[in-house]
Amino acid sequence: MVNAEVTPQRTRSSSVTQPKPKVLRPFNTAEVKVLLLENVNETAVKSFQRQGYQVETYAKALVGDELIEKIRDVHVIGIRSKTKLTKQVLDEAKNLLSIGCFCIGTNQVDLHHAASKGIAVFNSPFSNSRSVAELVIGEIISLARQLGDRNTEMHQGIWNKVSKNCFEIRGKVLGIVGYGHIGSQLSVLAEAMGLSVYFYDVLQIMPLGQAKQTETLEELLAMADFVSLHVPELEETKNMIGEREIMGYMKKGSYLLNNARGTVVQIPALVKALSSGHLAGAAIDVYPKEPAANGPHFTDYPDLLACPNLILTPHIGGSTEEAQRMIGTEVSTALIKYINQGTSIGAVNFPEVDLRAIREDDKNTVRVLYTHQNIPGVLKEINELLADHNVEKQYSDSKGDIAYVMADIADVSDEHILKLYNAITATRANVQTRLLY
């Protein structure tokens, strides 16, 4: 393992003594240190402990010098949304191999700088799909019956039994913007509730059930009684729903739901549409600017708080026990495969490369994991170094400025391991090199 002094061990005696090659055997992982912050789910903790890793957990996010001190010697860090892994922090992480974001987003990590240091970042983009879809169904019914306003009134001692402008959702049209994992799950649930489902996506997607795809976003907005947003945060989706879309295309008396990203909807346009009555209601779970901690910190949108039939929730779309367990399992599995086998499938900032695992009885096989700058001639150089050995399998890929080579070479003696490691790390493009055996 790069930057971690680990004594190589074979079933036979080794003549390699000092200096020790920085290697990690995939079947003896007690040297791996894992730091988990922000109350990462217990499923992840147990997964790492089963591997024999040393696991340290904290219920809160860490910042400043405390974060730097804790991250300095760990090989894996797991965070949620509040811990910020900036360039400054990552530069202090001398042994860090991988980052697990136990959530959907990765905005809290400097992905480019992490990649430049050979640090792979994994997240869980789909584990909370069902939780978000169920929340949207609840919001649709609540908006149609004005349950948020009635609840507030009752807490104020006001009895307001009305049926005007309260509706069943059966027979209404739901427009889904973004037909990915969440959008398609929502489609199935909504159709079972009697809604007619249309969706818009930049890709041509096979619809589920009776759902139909529209050619343009404007066409979808014009026909829908409920519009639910499920798009990622990209340059193309920032501010995509503004006054033009709401006031110009959405039907008077329709509803808007945003459980995607806070930057997708322009808040002033939403306030105007709700205050004027053009929209009959809205549900918002995400915001352009969100507080860093629980408590009385939601103060950036005073005009929004006064709007009628508006459901506001504190970014809880995926906040269910089931979703957190799934996220814990998915991210920890990806991290373990990367540490133990070098598999980078699912990394958001790193080339995605995989080879079948080395068997425990492959005593003389070494897996080379070579992260390097993506420049011409590197593969020729690395293959020349491996030429004296039998390369059983090899795979390489690149992403941006970083490339990644996995190669299994057979019949490597203990005497050759240090020589091989030193030769590879001395190459001009080396970012990080690990040897697994």
SULCORMO-V327948 format. One record per backbone hydrogen bond with DSSP energy under -0.5 kcal/mol. CO is the residue of the C=O (numbers start at 1). NH is the residue of the N-H. If there is no record, write none. Layout:
CO | NH
CO | NH
This chain:
1 | 4
4 | 6
6 | 23
15 | 17
21 | 23
24 | 437
25 | 28
29 | 32
32 | 54
33 | 75
33 | 76
34 | 36
34 | 56
35 | 78
36 | 58
37 | 40
41 | 44
41 | 45
42 | 46
43 | 47
44 | 48
45 | 49
46 | 50
47 | 51
48 | 51
48 | 53
49 | 52
53 | 55
54 | 34
56 | 36
58 | 39
60 | 38
63 | 66
63 | 67
64 | 68
65 | 69
66 | 70
67 | 71
68 | 72
71 | 74
72 | 94
72 | 95
75 | 97
75 | 98
76 | 35
77 | 100
78 | 37
79 | 102
83 | 85
84 | 86
85 | 110
86 | 90
87 | 91
88 | 92
89 | 92
89 | 93
90 | 93
92 | 94
93 | 96
97 | 120
98 | 77
99 | 101
99 | 122
100 | 79
100 | 102
101 | 103
103 | 124
106 | 109
108 | 85
109 | 111
110 | 114
111 | 115
112 | 116
113 | 117
114 | 117
114 | 119
115 | 118
118 | 120
120 | 99
121 | 348
121 | 349
122 | 101
126 | 129
128 | 132
129 | 133
130 | 134
131 | 135
132 | 136
133 | 137
134 | 138
135 | 139
136 | 140
137 | 141
138 | 142
139 | 143
140 | 144
141 | 145
142 | 147
143 | 146
144 | 167
146 | 150
147 | 151
148 | 152
149 | 153
150 | 154
151 | 155
152 | 156
153 | 156
153 | 158
154 | 157
157 | 159
158 | 160
160 | 162
163 | 166
169 | 172
172 | 174
172 | 196
173 | 175
173 | 225
173 | 226
174 | 176
174 | 198
175 | 177
175 | 228
176 | 178
176 | 200
177 | 230
180 | 184
181 | 185
182 | 186
183 | 187
184 | 188
185 | 189
186 | 190
187 | 191
188 | 192
189 | 193
190 | 193
190 | 195
191 | 194
194 | 171
195 | 197
196 | 174
197 | 212
198 | 176
199 | 214
200 | 178
203 | 205
205 | 207
208 | 211
212 | 199
216 | 220
217 | 221
218 | 222
219 | 223
220 | 223
220 | 224
221 | 251
224 | 251
225 | 255
226 | 175
226 | 228
227 | 257
228 | 177
229 | 259
232 | 234
234 | 237
234 | 238
237 | 240
240 | 242
241 | 266
242 | 246
243 | 247
243 | 248
244 | 248
245 | 249
245 | 250
251 | 254
254 | 280
254 | 281
255 | 227
256 | 283
257 | 229
257 | 259
258 | 285
258 | 286
261 | 264
262 | 288
263 | 239
264 | 241
265 | 267
266 | 270
267 | 271
268 | 272
269 | 273
270 | 274
271 | 275
272 | 276
273 | 277
273 | 278
273 | 279
274 | 277
278 | 253
278 | 254
281 | 256
282 | 311
283 | 258
284 | 313
285 | 315
295 | 297
297 | 299
301 | 304
301 | 305
302 | 306
303 | 306
304 | 307
307 | 310
309 | 282
310 | 312
311 | 284
313 | 315
316 | 319
318 | 320
320 | 324
321 | 325
322 | 326
323 | 327
324 | 328
325 | 329
326 | 330
327 | 331
328 | 332
329 | 333
330 | 334
331 | 335
332 | 336
333 | 337
334 | 338
335 | 339
336 | 340
337 | 341
337 | 342
337 | 343
338 | 342
344 | 347
346 | 123
351 | 353
353 | 344
359 | 362
361 | 363
362 | 365
364 | 412
366 | 368
366 | 409
367 | 369
367 | 436
368 | 370
368 | 407
369 | 371
369 | 434
370 | 372
370 | 405
371 | 431
371 | 432
372 | 403
373 | 375
375 | 378
377 | 381
378 | 382
379 | 383
380 | 384
381 | 385
382 | 386
383 | 387
386 | 389
389 | 391
390 | 392
390 | 410
393 | 408
395 | 406
397 | 404
399 | 402
401 | 374
402 | 399
403 | 372
404 | 397
405 | 370
406 | 395
407 | 368
407 | 409
408 | 392
408 | 393
409 | 366
410 | 390
411 | 413
413 | 416
413 | 417
414 | 417
414 | 418
415 | 419
416 | 420
417 | 421
418 | 422
419 | 423
420 | 424
421 | 425
422 | 426
424 | 427
427 | 430
429 | 373
432 | 371
434 | 369
435 | 24
436 | 367
